[in-house]
Amino acid sequence: MNHSSFYSLKNRRGISQVMGSVVILGVVTSIGSVVLFNGMNQINAFSYDLSFHDKTKNEAYRENLLFEHVRFEPGTDQMILFLANIGSTESTIESITVVKIDTQDLVVDWNANVNSNIQIKESSDPITLNANLGSSTWNDPSYLNSKYKISITTSKGNFFTTIAAPFNT
């Protein structure tokens, strides 16, 4: 055996190992991509199937209202709510309640005769509520120095609440 054939045999063995590694890498990559794409398709099919089972429940999770401002009209018994729909589905208000926290008196119990819709990513028209204050107004000390829990229930069954005080919100 001559010296040059020894180097050529040794170089072939190195190339053979590299080629074997490349072939194995190609096989693993092709099988892995088939498994990956098949799995992704199965996940998408499952998600698509779930969307048909309980659409209203799925939409309820995407509903979110924000109390932008609560205005207690001075010298009156009126309260004005400014709301924003920050969710990804339309909201319909079914009822609004306002409770005076220190005495637990229900000062507003409003059920929508005509449902108030709030479009996605928009502020609602102001909602004017008349409180049951008797002959008093928000300026009366018994109402002025209290906090009120305002709660909204939507048609999807969600409940949103905040706490506000007259002339301080």
DSSP file with accessible surface (Angstrom, degrees, kcal/mol):
  #  RESIDUE AA STRUCTURE BP1 BP2  ACC     N-H-->O    O-->H-N    N-H-->O    O-->H-N    TCO  KAPPA ALPHA  PHI   PSI    X-CA   Y-CA   Z-CA
    1    1 A M              0   0  180      0, 0.0     2,-0.1     0, 0.0     0, 0.0   0.000 360.0 360.0 360.0 129.9    0.0    0.0    0.0
    2    2 A N     >  -     0   0   96      1,-0.1     4,-1.2     4,-0.0     3,-0.1  -0.435 360.0-110.2 -91.6 170.0    1.4    3.3   -1.0
    3    3 A H  H  > S+     0   0  122      1,-0.2     4,-1.4     2,-0.2     3,-0.1   0.859 111.6  53.2 -68.3 -37.9    1.3    6.4    1.0
    4    4 A S  H  > S+     0   0   85      1,-0.2     4,-1.8     2,-0.2    -1,-0.2   0.870 105.8  53.3 -71.9 -33.5   -1.1    8.4   -1.2
    5    5 A S  H  > S+     0   0   46      1,-0.2     4,-2.1     2,-0.2    -1,-0.2   0.844 103.8  58.3 -70.9 -28.1   -3.8    5.7   -1.2
    6    6 A F  H  X S+     0   0  103     -4,-1.2     4,-2.0     2,-0.2    -2,-0.2   0.936 108.2  44.6 -64.5 -45.1   -3.7    5.7    2.6
    7    7 A Y  H  X S+     0   0  118     -4,-1.4     4,-2.3     1,-0.2    -2,-0.2   0.889 111.9  52.8 -66.7 -37.2   -4.6    9.4    2.8
    8    8 A S  H  X S+     0   0   51     -4,-1.8     4,-1.7     2,-0.2    -1,-0.2   0.902 109.9  48.0 -67.8 -36.5   -7.3    9.0    0.2
    9    9 A L  H  X S+     0   0   66     -4,-2.1     4,-1.7     2,-0.2    -2,-0.2   0.919 111.9  50.1 -68.2 -40.6   -8.9    6.1    2.2
   10   10 A K  H  X S+     0   0  129     -4,-2.0     4,-1.5     1,-0.2    -2,-0.2   0.907 109.8  50.3 -65.6 -41.4   -8.8    8.2    5.4
   11   11 A N  H  X S+     0   0  106     -4,-2.3     4,-2.0     1,-0.2    -1,-0.2   0.871 107.6  54.4 -64.9 -36.6  -10.4   11.2    3.7
   12   12 A R  H  X S+     0   0  167     -4,-1.7     4,-2.5     1,-0.2    -1,-0.2   0.890 104.1  54.2 -64.8 -40.0  -13.2    9.0    2.3
   13   13 A R  H  X S+     0   0  162     -4,-1.7     4,-1.8     2,-0.2    -1,-0.2   0.907 108.6  49.5 -63.2 -39.0  -14.0    7.8    5.8
   14   14 A G  H  X S+     0   0   33     -4,-1.5     4,-1.8     2,-0.2    -2,-0.2   0.917 112.6  46.7 -64.0 -43.0  -14.4   11.4    7.0
   15   15 A I  H  X S+     0   0  109     -4,-2.0     4,-2.9     1,-0.2     5,-0.2   0.907 108.6  56.4 -66.7 -38.0  -16.6   12.3    4.1
   16   16 A S  H  X S+     0   0   78     -4,-2.5     4,-2.2     1,-0.2    -2,-0.2   0.907 107.1  48.3 -62.2 -41.0  -18.7    9.1    4.7
   17   17 A Q  H  X S+     0   0  141     -4,-1.8     4,-2.1     2,-0.2    -1,-0.2   0.904 112.6  48.3 -67.6 -40.6  -19.3   10.1    8.3
   18   18 A V  H  X S+     0   0   91     -4,-1.8     4,-2.4     2,-0.2    -2,-0.2   0.937 112.4  48.8 -64.5 -44.3  -20.4   13.6    7.3
   19   19 A M  H  X S+     0   0  106     -4,-2.9     4,-2.5     1,-0.2    -2,-0.2   0.906 110.1  51.6 -64.2 -39.1  -22.7   12.3    4.6
   20   20 A G  H  X S+     0   0   35     -4,-2.2     4,-2.5    -5,-0.2    -1,-0.2   0.919 110.2  48.9 -63.3 -42.0  -24.2    9.8    7.0
   21   21 A S  H  X S+     0   0   81     -4,-2.1     4,-2.6     2,-0.2    -2,-0.2   0.905 111.3  49.9 -64.8 -39.8  -24.9   12.6    9.5
   22   22 A V  H  X S+     0   0   84     -4,-2.4     4,-2.4     2,-0.2    -2,-0.2   0.920 111.3  48.6 -65.2 -42.3  -26.5   14.8    6.8
   23   23 A V  H  X S+     0   0   89     -4,-2.5     4,-2.3     2,-0.2    -2,-0.2   0.941 113.0  47.1 -64.6 -45.0  -28.7   11.9    5.6
   24   24 A I  H  X S+     0   0  113     -4,-2.5     4,-2.7     1,-0.2     5,-0.2   0.919 111.6  51.4 -62.7 -43.5  -29.8   11.2    9.2
   25   25 A L  H  X S+     0   0  115     -4,-2.6     4,-2.6     1,-0.2    -1,-0.2   0.917 109.9  50.2 -60.3 -41.8  -30.5   14.9    9.8
   26   26 A G  H  X S+     0   0   41     -4,-2.4     4,-2.3     2,-0.2    -2,-0.2   0.910 111.8  47.1 -62.8 -42.4  -32.6   15.1    6.6
   27   27 A V  H  X S+     0   0   75     -4,-2.3     4,-2.5     2,-0.2     5,-0.3   0.940 114.2  46.6 -65.9 -47.2  -34.7   12.0    7.7
   28   28 A V  H  X S+     0   0   90     -4,-2.7     4,-2.8     1,-0.2     5,-0.2   0.916 113.3  49.9 -62.9 -41.5  -35.2   13.3   11.2
   29   29 A T  H  X S+     0   0   84     -4,-2.6     4,-2.5    -5,-0.2    -1,-0.2   0.927 111.9  47.0 -63.9 -44.8  -36.1   16.8    9.9
   30   30 A S  H  X S+     0   0   62     -4,-2.3     4,-1.9    -5,-0.2    -2,-0.2   0.931 115.9  44.0 -66.8 -42.2  -38.6   15.5    7.4
   31   31 A I  H  X S+     0   0  103     -4,-2.5     4,-2.4    -5,-0.2     5,-0.2   0.929 113.9  51.6 -67.4 -41.3  -40.3   13.2    9.9
   32   32 A G  H  X S+     0   0   37     -4,-2.8     4,-2.7    -5,-0.3    -2,-0.2   0.900 109.0  49.7 -62.4 -40.7  -40.3   15.9   12.5
   33   33 A S  H  X S+     0   0   45     -4,-2.5     4,-2.7     2,-0.2     5,-0.3   0.898 109.9  51.3 -68.2 -36.5  -41.9   18.4   10.2
   34   34 A V  H  X S+     0   0  100     -4,-1.9     4,-2.3    -5,-0.2     5,-0.2   0.944 113.1  45.3 -63.1 -45.7  -44.7   15.9    9.3
   35   35 A V  H  X S+     0   0   98     -4,-2.4     4,-2.4     2,-0.2    -2,-0.2   0.926 114.1  49.9 -63.9 -42.7  -45.4   15.2   12.9
   36   36 A L  H  X S+     0   0  104     -4,-2.7     4,-2.4    -5,-0.2    -2,-0.2   0.951 113.4  43.7 -61.6 -50.7  -45.4   19.0   13.8
   37   37 A F  H  X S+     0   0  128     -4,-2.7     4,-2.4     1,-0.2    -1,-0.2   0.881 113.0  52.2 -67.2 -35.4  -47.7   20.0   11.0
   38   38 A N  H  X S+     0   0   94     -4,-2.3     4,-2.1    -5,-0.3    -1,-0.2   0.930 111.0  48.1 -64.6 -43.1  -50.1   17.1   11.7
   39   39 A G  H  X S+     0   0   32     -4,-2.4     4,-2.3    -5,-0.2    -2,-0.2   0.912 110.5  50.8 -62.8 -42.3  -50.2   18.1   15.3
   40   40 A M  H  X S+     0   0  101     -4,-2.4     4,-2.4     1,-0.2    -1,-0.2   0.914 110.3  49.9 -62.3 -42.4  -50.9   21.8   14.4
   41   41 A N  H  X S+     0   0  102     -4,-2.4     4,-2.4     1,-0.2    -1,-0.2   0.892 110.4  50.4 -63.4 -39.0  -53.7   20.7   12.1
   42   42 A Q  H  X S+     0   0  120     -4,-2.1     4,-2.3     2,-0.2    -2,-0.2   0.901 110.3  49.4 -66.7 -39.9  -55.2   18.5   14.9
   43   43 A I  H  X S+     0   0  106     -4,-2.3     4,-2.5     2,-0.2    -2,-0.2   0.927 112.3  48.0 -64.5 -43.8  -55.1   21.4   17.4
   44   44 A N  H  X S+     0   0  101     -4,-2.4     4,-2.4     2,-0.2    -2,-0.2   0.903 111.5  50.2 -63.5 -41.2  -56.7   23.8   14.9
   45   45 A A  H  X S+     0   0   55     -4,-2.4     4,-2.3     2,-0.2    -1,-0.2   0.906 111.3  49.1 -64.0 -39.6  -59.4   21.2   14.1
   46   46 A F  H  X S+     0   0  126     -4,-2.3     4,-2.3     2,-0.2    -2,-0.2   0.928 111.9  48.0 -66.3 -43.9  -60.1   20.7   17.9
   47   47 A S  H  X S+     0   0   65     -4,-2.5     4,-1.5     2,-0.2    -2,-0.2   0.909 111.8  50.5 -62.6 -41.6  -60.3   24.5   18.5
   48   48 A Y  H  X S+     0   0  157     -4,-2.4     4,-0.5     1,-0.2     3,-0.2   0.918 110.4  49.9 -62.6 -42.3  -62.7   24.9   15.5
   49   49 A D  H >X S+     0   0   81     -4,-2.3     3,-1.1     1,-0.2     4,-0.6   0.893 107.4  54.3 -64.8 -39.2  -64.9   22.1   16.9
   50   50 A L  H >X S+     0   0   80     -4,-2.3     4,-0.9     1,-0.2     3,-0.9   0.827  96.2  66.8 -64.7 -30.9  -65.0   23.7   20.3
   51   51 A S  H 3< S+     0   0   49     -4,-1.5    -1,-0.2     1,-0.2    -2,-0.2   0.743 100.4  50.6 -64.9 -20.0  -66.2   26.9   18.8
   52   52 A F  H << S+     0   0  132     -3,-1.1     3,-0.3    -4,-0.5    -1,-0.2   0.686  97.9  68.0 -88.8 -18.7  -69.5   25.2   17.8
   53   53 A H  H << S-     0   0  128     -3,-0.9    -2,-0.2    -4,-0.6     2,-0.1   0.946 121.1  -2.7 -73.0 -49.0  -70.3   23.7   21.2
   54   54 A D     X  +     0   0   71     -4,-0.9     4,-2.1     1,-0.1    -1,-0.2  -0.536  65.6 167.1-146.1  76.3  -71.1   26.7   23.4
   55   55 A K  H  > S+     0   0  138     -3,-0.3     4,-2.4     1,-0.2     5,-0.2   0.884  78.5  52.9 -62.8 -40.0  -70.6   29.9   21.5
   56   56 A T  H  > S+     0   0  100      1,-0.2     4,-1.8     2,-0.2    -1,-0.2   0.895 109.4  49.3 -65.9 -37.5  -72.4   32.1   24.1
   57   57 A K  H  > S+     0   0  108      2,-0.2     4,-1.1     1,-0.2    -1,-0.2   0.909 110.8  50.3 -67.5 -39.2  -70.1   30.8   26.9
   58   58 A N  H  X S+     0   0   67     -4,-2.1     4,-0.5     1,-0.2     3,-0.3   0.892 110.8  49.6 -64.4 -38.1  -67.0   31.4   24.8
   59   59 A E  H >< S+     0   0   49     -4,-2.4     3,-1.0     1,-0.2     4,-0.3   0.839 101.4  63.3 -69.6 -31.4  -68.2   35.0   24.1
   60   60 A A  H >< S+     0   0   13     -4,-1.8     3,-1.0     1,-0.3    -1,-0.2   0.863  98.6  55.6 -62.3 -32.9  -68.9   35.6   27.8
   61   61 A Y  H 3< S+     0   0  166     -4,-1.1    -1,-0.3    -3,-0.3    -2,-0.2   0.736 105.8  52.3 -70.3 -21.5  -65.2   35.2   28.5
   62   62 A R  T << S+     0   0  116     -3,-1.0    26,-2.3    -4,-0.5    27,-0.5   0.389  86.6 104.1 -95.6   2.1  -64.3   37.9   25.9
   63   63 A E    <   +     0   0   11     -3,-1.0     2,-0.3    -4,-0.3    27,-0.1  -0.706  40.2 162.3 -88.9 135.1  -66.7   40.5   27.4
   64   64 A N        -     0   0   71     -2,-0.4    22,-1.9    25,-0.3    23,-1.1  -0.890  15.5-167.7-155.8 120.6  -65.1   43.3   29.5
   65   65 A L  E     -A   85   0A   9     -2,-0.3     2,-0.4    20,-0.2    20,-0.2  -0.860   6.3-156.5-109.8 147.0  -66.6   46.6   30.5
   66   66 A L  E     -A   84   0A  83     18,-2.9    18,-2.5    -2,-0.4     2,-0.9  -0.977  17.2-133.3-123.2 130.6  -64.8   49.6   32.0
   67   67 A F  E     +A   83   0A  34     -2,-0.4    16,-0.2    16,-0.2     3,-0.1  -0.755  26.8 178.6 -79.9 107.1  -66.3   52.3   34.1
   68   68 A E  E     -     0   0A  99     14,-2.2     2,-0.3    -2,-0.9    15,-0.2   0.892  63.5 -11.7 -77.2 -41.7  -64.8   55.5   32.5
   69   69 A H  E     -A   82   0A  78     13,-1.6    13,-2.6     2,-0.0     2,-0.5  -0.975  50.4-155.0-160.8 142.8  -66.6   58.0   34.7
   70   70 A V  E     -A   81   0A   8     -2,-0.3     2,-0.5    11,-0.2    99,-0.2  -0.994  18.4-166.2-121.3 122.2  -69.4   58.2   37.3
   71   71 A R  E     -A   80   0A 105      9,-3.1     9,-3.2    -2,-0.5     2,-0.7  -0.951  11.4-160.3-115.9 122.6  -71.1   61.6   37.6
   72   72 A F  E     -A   79   0A   4     -2,-0.5     7,-0.2     7,-0.2    95,-0.2  -0.907  28.0-130.3 -94.8 111.4  -73.4   62.4   40.5
   73   73 A E    >   -     0   0   42      5,-2.2     3,-1.5    -2,-0.7    65,-0.4  -0.500  24.7-120.0 -68.1 119.6  -75.4   65.4   39.3
   74   74 A P  T 3  S+     0   0   63      0, 0.0     3,-0.1     0, 0.0    -1,-0.1  -0.307  92.2  12.5 -61.6 139.4  -75.2   68.2   42.0
   75   75 A G  T 3  S+     0   0   47      1,-0.2     2,-0.2     2,-0.0    -2,-0.1   0.554 118.7  76.1  75.1   7.5  -78.6   69.2   43.4
   76   76 A T  S <  S-     0   0   47     -3,-1.5    62,-2.1     2,-0.2    -1,-0.2  -0.766  83.1-118.7-133.7-176.9  -80.4   66.3   41.9
   77   77 A D  S    S+     0   0   54     -2,-0.2    54,-3.0    60,-0.2     2,-0.3   0.120  74.5 118.5-109.3  18.7  -80.9   62.6   42.4
   78   78 A Q  E     - B   0 130A  69     -5,-0.3    -5,-2.2    52,-0.2     2,-0.4  -0.642  42.4-169.4 -92.7 145.5  -79.4   61.7   39.0
   79   79 A M  E     -AB  72 129A   0     50,-2.7    50,-3.3    -2,-0.3     2,-0.5  -0.993   7.7-156.5-128.9 134.8  -76.3   59.6   38.4
   80   80 A I  E     -AB  71 128A  22     -9,-3.2    -9,-3.1    -2,-0.4     2,-0.4  -0.963   5.7-159.4-118.5 126.9  -74.7   59.4   35.0
   81   81 A L  E     -AB  70 127A   0     46,-2.7    46,-2.5    -2,-0.5     2,-0.5  -0.879   5.1-163.8-106.6 136.2  -72.5   56.4   34.0
   82   82 A F  E     -A   69   0A  61    -13,-2.6   -14,-2.2    -2,-0.4   -13,-1.6  -0.983  19.4-179.2-116.8 118.2  -69.9   56.5   31.2
   83   83 A L  E     -A   67   0A   0     -2,-0.5    41,-3.1   -16,-0.2     2,-0.4  -0.842  15.7-157.5-119.1 154.7  -68.9   53.0   30.2
   84   84 A A  E     -AC  66 123A   7    -18,-2.5   -18,-2.9    -2,-0.3     2,-0.9  -0.994  16.7-136.1-131.1 138.7  -66.4   51.6   27.6
   85   85 A N  E     +A   65   0A   1     37,-2.5    36,-1.2    -2,-0.4    37,-0.4  -0.829  29.8 166.9 -92.5 106.4  -66.4   48.1   26.1
   86   86 A I        +     0   0   77    -22,-1.9   -21,-0.2    -2,-0.9    -1,-0.1   0.303  48.6  93.8-103.2   8.8  -62.8   47.0   26.2
   87   87 A G  S    S-     0   0    8    -23,-1.1    34,-0.5     2,-0.2   -24,-0.2  -0.135  85.4-111.5 -85.9-170.5  -63.6   43.4   25.4
   88   88 A S  S    S+     0   0   60    -26,-2.3     2,-0.3   -29,-0.1   -25,-0.2   0.116  92.8  58.2-114.0  21.3  -63.7   41.7   22.0
   89   89 A T  S    S-     0   0    9    -27,-0.5   -25,-0.3   -25,-0.1    -2,-0.2  -0.984  92.0 -92.6-144.8 154.1  -67.5   41.1   21.8
   90   90 A E        -     0   0   67     -2,-0.3     2,-0.4    30,-0.1    29,-0.2  -0.378  40.2-145.3 -66.2 143.2  -70.5   43.3   22.0
   91   91 A S  E     -D  118   0B   0     27,-2.3    27,-3.1    -2,-0.1     2,-0.5  -0.907  10.3-162.9-114.4 142.2  -72.0   43.8   25.4
   92   92 A T  E     -D  117   0B  16     -2,-0.4    63,-2.5    25,-0.2     2,-0.4  -0.986  16.8-140.0-123.9 120.1  -75.7   44.2   26.3
   93   93 A I  E     +DE 116 154B   0     23,-2.7    23,-1.1    -2,-0.5    61,-0.2  -0.651  23.8 173.2 -81.8 128.8  -76.6   45.7   29.7
   94   94 A E  E     +     0   0B  88     59,-2.8    18,-2.4    -2,-0.4     2,-0.3   0.759  63.1   2.5-102.3 -38.2  -79.5   44.0   31.4
   95   95 A S  E     -DE 111 153B  21     58,-1.7    58,-2.5    16,-0.2     2,-0.4  -0.999  50.3-161.8-152.0 153.5  -79.5   45.6   34.9
   96   96 A I  E     -DE 110 152B   0     14,-2.8    14,-3.3    -2,-0.3     2,-0.4  -0.999  12.4-175.2-134.0 131.5  -77.7   48.2   37.0
   97   97 A T  E     -DE 109 151B  37     54,-2.5    54,-2.9    -2,-0.4     2,-0.4  -0.965   8.3-163.8-126.0 146.2  -77.8   48.4   40.8
   98   98 A V  E     -DE 108 150B   0     10,-2.2     9,-2.1    -2,-0.4    10,-1.6  -0.995   9.3-170.0-129.2 123.8  -76.3   51.0   43.1
   99   99 A V  E     -DE 106 149B  32     50,-2.3    50,-2.7    -2,-0.4     2,-0.6  -0.954  25.3-128.7-118.0 131.5  -76.0   50.2   46.8
  100  100 A K  E  >> -DE 105 148B  13      5,-2.9     4,-2.2    -2,-0.4     5,-0.6  -0.685  25.2-149.1 -75.3 116.1  -75.1   52.7   49.5
  101  101 A I  T  45S+     0   0   60     46,-2.5    -1,-0.2    -2,-0.6    47,-0.1   0.898  86.2  50.7 -63.7 -43.4  -72.2   50.8   51.2
  102  102 A D  T  45S+     0   0  105     45,-0.5    -1,-0.2     1,-0.2    46,-0.1   0.840 127.5  21.8 -70.3 -28.7  -72.6   52.1   54.8
  103  103 A T  T  45S-     0   0   64     -3,-0.3    -1,-0.2     2,-0.1    -2,-0.2   0.517  95.4-128.9-113.0  -7.5  -76.3   51.3   55.1
  104  104 A Q  T  <5 +     0   0  136     -4,-2.2     2,-0.3     1,-0.2    -3,-0.2   0.725  51.3 159.0  62.1  24.7  -76.8   48.7   52.4
  105  105 A D  E   < -D  100   0B  81     -5,-0.6    -5,-2.9     1,-0.1     2,-0.9  -0.620  43.8-129.9 -76.9 136.7  -79.7   50.7   51.0
  106  106 A L  E     +D   99   0B  85     -2,-0.3    -7,-0.2    -7,-0.2     3,-0.1  -0.771  33.6 170.8 -86.4 105.2  -80.5   50.0   47.3
  107  107 A V  E     +     0   0B   5     -9,-2.1    25,-3.4    -2,-0.9     2,-0.4   0.708  66.6  30.0 -93.1 -20.7  -80.7   53.4   45.8
  108  108 A V  E     +D   98   0B   6    -10,-1.6   -10,-2.2    23,-0.2     2,-0.3  -0.988  52.6 169.9-139.6 128.9  -80.9   52.3   42.1
  109  109 A D  E     +D   97   0B 100     -2,-0.4     2,-0.6   -12,-0.2   -12,-0.2  -0.810  20.2 174.8-133.6  91.2  -82.4   49.2   40.7
  110  110 A W  E     -D   96   0B  69    -14,-3.3   -14,-2.8    -2,-0.3     2,-0.5  -0.884  12.9-175.1-109.3 120.7  -82.5   49.6   37.0
  111  111 A N  E     -D   95   0B  97     -2,-0.6     2,-0.4   -16,-0.2   -16,-0.2  -0.971  33.2-116.0-112.1 130.6  -83.6   46.9   34.6
  112  112 A A  E     -     0   0B  16    -18,-2.4     3,-0.2    -2,-0.5    -2,-0.0  -0.490  27.2-177.0 -71.1 116.8  -83.3   47.7   30.9
  113  113 A N  E    S+     0   0B 162     -2,-0.4     2,-0.5     1,-0.3    -1,-0.2   0.881  90.5  31.2 -73.6 -44.2  -86.6   47.8   29.2
  114  114 A V  E    S-     0   0B 123     -3,-0.1    -1,-0.3   -20,-0.0     0, 0.0  -0.976 106.6-115.3-110.8 119.9  -84.7   48.4   26.0
  115  115 A N  E     -     0   0B  85     -2,-0.5     2,-0.7    -3,-0.2   -21,-0.1  -0.266  21.0-133.9 -60.3 137.1  -81.4   46.7   26.1
  116  116 A S  E     -D   93   0B  35    -23,-1.1   -23,-2.7     2,-0.0     2,-0.4  -0.851  22.4-159.0 -93.8 112.2  -78.4   49.0   26.1
  117  117 A N  E     -D   92   0B  86     -2,-0.7     2,-0.5   -25,-0.2   -25,-0.2  -0.736   7.5-163.3 -93.4 141.1  -75.8   47.7   23.6
  118  118 A I  E     -D   91   0B   4    -27,-3.1   -27,-2.3    -2,-0.4     3,-0.1  -0.983  18.6-137.1-123.6 117.4  -72.2   48.8   23.8
  119  119 A Q    >   -     0   0   86     -2,-0.5     3,-1.4   -29,-0.2   -34,-0.4  -0.251  36.2 -79.2 -70.2 162.0  -70.2   48.1   20.7
  120  120 A I  T 3  S+     0   0   73      1,-0.3    -1,-0.1   -32,-0.1   -34,-0.1  -0.333 111.4   1.1 -64.0 135.6  -66.7   46.6   20.7
  121  121 A K  T 3  S+     0   0  149    -36,-1.2     2,-0.3   -34,-0.5    -1,-0.3   0.741 110.2 110.0  59.5  28.6  -63.9   49.1   21.6
  122  122 A E    <   -     0   0  110     -3,-1.4   -37,-2.5   -37,-0.4     2,-0.3  -0.932  68.9-117.1-129.9 158.0  -66.3   52.0   22.0
  123  123 A S  B     -C   84   0A  62     -2,-0.3   -39,-0.3   -39,-0.2    -4,-0.2  -0.649  36.2-121.9 -86.3 148.3  -67.7   54.1   24.8
  124  124 A S        -     0   0   20    -41,-3.1    -6,-0.1    -2,-0.3     3,-0.1  -0.367  29.9 -92.7 -82.2 165.9  -71.4   53.9   25.4
  125  125 A D        -     0   0  143      1,-0.1   -42,-0.2    -2,-0.1    -1,-0.1  -0.516  63.9 -84.0 -66.5 148.9  -73.8   56.7   25.3
  126  126 A P        -     0   0   71      0, 0.0     2,-0.6     0, 0.0   -44,-0.2  -0.296  41.5-140.4 -58.3 139.7  -74.1   58.1   28.9
  127  127 A I  E     -B   81   0A  15    -46,-2.5   -46,-2.7    -3,-0.1     2,-0.5  -0.925  13.2-155.1-105.4 117.3  -76.6   56.1   31.0
  128  128 A T  E     -B   80   0A  71     -2,-0.6     2,-0.4   -48,-0.2   -48,-0.2  -0.825  12.1-172.8 -97.2 126.5  -78.7   58.4   33.3
  129  129 A L  E     -B   79   0A   2    -50,-3.3   -50,-2.7    -2,-0.5     2,-0.6  -0.941  18.1-142.2-118.9 139.7  -80.1   56.8   36.4
  130  130 A N  E     -B   78   0A 104     -2,-0.4   -52,-0.2   -52,-0.2     2,-0.2  -0.906  23.3-144.5-100.8 118.9  -82.5   58.3   38.9
  131  131 A A        -     0   0    5    -54,-3.0     2,-1.4    -2,-0.6   -23,-0.2  -0.480  16.7-118.9 -82.2 153.5  -81.7   57.3   42.4
  132  132 A N        +     0   0  122    -25,-3.4     3,-0.1     1,-0.2    -1,-0.1  -0.673  58.7 141.5 -91.1  81.1  -84.3   56.6   45.1
  133  133 A L    >   -     0   0    4     -2,-1.4     3,-1.8     1,-0.4     2,-0.3   0.249  52.6-135.8-104.5   9.6  -83.2   59.3   47.5
  134  134 A G  T 3  S-     0   0   62      1,-0.3    -1,-0.4    -3,-0.1   -57,-0.0  -0.525  74.4 -24.3  68.9-130.5  -86.7   60.4   48.6
  135  135 A S  T 3  S+     0   0  126     -2,-0.3    -1,-0.3    -3,-0.1     2,-0.1   0.379 120.6  98.1 -94.7   6.4  -86.8   64.2   48.7
  136  136 A S    <   -     0   0   33     -3,-1.8     2,-0.2     1,-0.0    -3,-0.2  -0.318  58.3-148.2 -88.4 172.6  -83.0   64.5   49.1
  137  137 A T    >   -     0   0   42     -2,-0.1     3,-1.5   -60,-0.1     6,-0.2  -0.759  38.9 -91.6-128.1 178.4  -80.3   65.1   46.6
  138  138 A W  T 3  S+     0   0    0    -62,-2.1   -61,-0.1   -65,-0.4     5,-0.0   0.737 122.3  65.6 -65.4 -19.5  -76.6   64.0   46.3
  139  139 A N  T 3  S+     0   0   76    -63,-0.2    -1,-0.3     4,-0.1    -3,-0.0   0.659  74.9 107.4 -76.7 -16.5  -75.7   67.2   48.2
  140  140 A D  S X> S-     0   0   54     -3,-1.5     4,-3.2     1,-0.1     3,-1.8  -0.428  79.4-125.7 -62.9 133.3  -77.5   66.0   51.4
  141  141 A P  H 3> S+     0   0   85      0, 0.0     4,-1.7     0, 0.0    -1,-0.1   0.815 107.8  60.1 -54.8 -32.4  -74.8   65.0   54.0
  142  142 A S  H 34 S+     0   0   58      1,-0.2    -4,-0.1     2,-0.2    -2,-0.1   0.782 119.6  28.3 -68.8 -23.9  -76.3   61.5   54.4
  143  143 A Y  H X4 S+     0   0   33     -3,-1.8     3,-1.2    -6,-0.2    -1,-0.2   0.738 115.4  61.0-101.0 -31.9  -75.6   60.8   50.7
  144  144 A L  H 3< S+     0   0   61     -4,-3.2    -2,-0.2     1,-0.3    -5,-0.1   0.870 105.1  47.0 -65.1 -38.2  -72.7   63.1   50.1
  145  145 A N  T 3< S+     0   0  128     -4,-1.7     2,-0.3    -5,-0.2    -1,-0.3   0.134  99.6  88.8 -94.7  21.4  -70.4   61.4   52.7
  146  146 A S    <   -     0   0    7     -3,-1.2     2,-0.3   -45,-0.0    -3,-0.0  -0.749  67.2-130.3-115.0 164.2  -71.1   57.8   51.5
  147  147 A K        -     0   0  133     -2,-0.3   -46,-2.5    18,-0.2   -45,-0.5  -0.854  20.2-148.9-111.0 152.3  -69.6   55.5   49.0
  148  148 A Y  E     -EF 100 164B   0     16,-3.5    16,-2.7    -2,-0.3     2,-0.7  -0.968   7.8-142.3-128.0 135.0  -71.7   53.5   46.5
  149  149 A K  E     -EF  99 163B  88    -50,-2.7   -50,-2.3    -2,-0.4     2,-0.5  -0.868  19.7-162.0 -96.2 118.3  -71.2   50.1   44.9
  150  150 A I  E     -EF  98 162B   0     12,-2.8    12,-2.0    -2,-0.7     2,-0.4  -0.890   9.5-174.1-105.1 125.0  -72.3   50.2   41.3
  151  151 A S  E     -EF  97 161B   7    -54,-2.9   -54,-2.5    -2,-0.5     2,-0.4  -0.969   8.4-166.2-125.8 136.6  -72.9   46.8   39.7
  152  152 A I  E     -EF  96 160B   0      8,-3.3     8,-2.7    -2,-0.4     2,-0.4  -0.971   2.8-162.6-122.3 134.1  -73.8   46.0   36.1
  153  153 A T  E     -EF  95 159B  42    -58,-2.5   -59,-2.8    -2,-0.4   -58,-1.7  -0.952  12.8-154.4-113.8 134.6  -75.1   42.6   34.8
  154  154 A T  E >   -E   93   0B   1      4,-2.2     3,-1.8    -2,-0.4   -61,-0.2  -0.588  30.8-106.0-104.7 169.1  -74.9   41.8   31.1
  155  155 A S  T 3  S+     0   0   51    -63,-2.5   -62,-0.1     1,-0.3    -1,-0.1   0.713 118.9  60.7 -67.2 -18.8  -76.9   39.5   28.9
  156  156 A K  T 3  S-     0   0   50    -64,-0.3    -1,-0.3     2,-0.1   -96,-0.1   0.395 121.7-105.8 -88.4   2.6  -74.0   37.0   28.8
  157  157 A G  S <  S+     0   0   60     -3,-1.8     2,-0.1     1,-0.3    -2,-0.1   0.521  72.9 141.1  89.1   6.2  -74.2   36.7   32.6
  158  158 A N        -     0   0   44      1,-0.0    -4,-2.2     2,-0.0     2,-0.4  -0.483  38.8-148.4 -82.9 157.5  -71.1   38.7   33.5
  159  159 A F  E     -F  153   0B 117     -6,-0.2     2,-0.4    -2,-0.1    -6,-0.2  -0.990  12.9-175.4-131.7 122.1  -71.0   41.0   36.4
  160  160 A F  E     +F  152   0B  30     -8,-2.7    -8,-3.3    -2,-0.4     2,-0.3  -0.960   9.8 177.5-121.0 139.9  -69.0   44.3   36.6
  161  161 A T  E     +F  151   0B  63     -2,-0.4     2,-0.3   -10,-0.2   -10,-0.2  -0.965  11.2 170.4-144.0 153.3  -68.7   46.5   39.6
  162  162 A T  E     -F  150   0B  46    -12,-2.0   -12,-2.8    -2,-0.3     2,-0.4  -0.952  27.2-124.6-150.8 167.9  -67.0   49.6   40.9
  163  163 A I  E     +F  149   0B  96     -2,-0.3     2,-0.3   -14,-0.2   -14,-0.2  -0.973  32.0 172.2-120.4 133.9  -67.1   51.9   44.0
  164  164 A A  E     -F  148   0B   5    -16,-2.7   -16,-3.5    -2,-0.4     5,-0.1  -0.949  19.3-152.3-139.7 158.2  -67.7   55.6   43.7
  165  165 A A    >   -     0   0   14     -2,-0.3     3,-1.7   -18,-0.2     4,-0.2  -0.969  39.2 -89.4-129.0 146.6  -68.4   58.6   45.9
  166  166 A P  T 3  S-     0   0    7      0, 0.0   -95,-0.1     0, 0.0   -93,-0.0  -0.280 106.6  -3.0 -58.8 136.3  -70.3   61.8   45.0
  167  167 A F  T 3  S+     0   0   96    -95,-0.2   -96,-0.1     1,-0.1   -23,-0.0   0.655 120.3  81.7  59.6  21.5  -68.2   64.6   43.6
  168  168 A N    <         0   0  134     -3,-1.7    -1,-0.1     0, 0.0   -97,-0.1   0.168 360.0 360.0-136.2  14.0  -65.0   62.5   44.0
  169  169 A T              0   0   70     -4,-0.2   -97,-0.1   -99,-0.2    -2,-0.1  -0.878 360.0 360.0-125.5 360.0  -65.0   60.2   41.0
